[in-house]
């Protein structure tokens, strides 16, 4: 039961970044995104990913791998964008 809760939480929190990543890719507009927030968030997600790897927790690894990709896409466009 605990594992199921972990996977549901992982799916929900990971899926929450998909709309932002899609919107950022389509519009290239990152004016509404905080650079500091995305830097801190991406670093935190990366550390959660490392933590999951160290403790061999597939739910933590999978969720944070995907979330890191989504957050990194938005962060990449934010840094690259001249109208940030």
HELIX and SHEET records of a PDB file:
HELIX    1   1 UNK A    2  UNK A   15  1                                  14    
HELIX    2   2 UNK A   18  UNK A   27  1                                  10    
HELIX    3   3 UNK A   35  UNK A   55  1                                  21    
HELIX    4   4 UNK A   58  UNK A   80  1                                  23    
END                                                                             
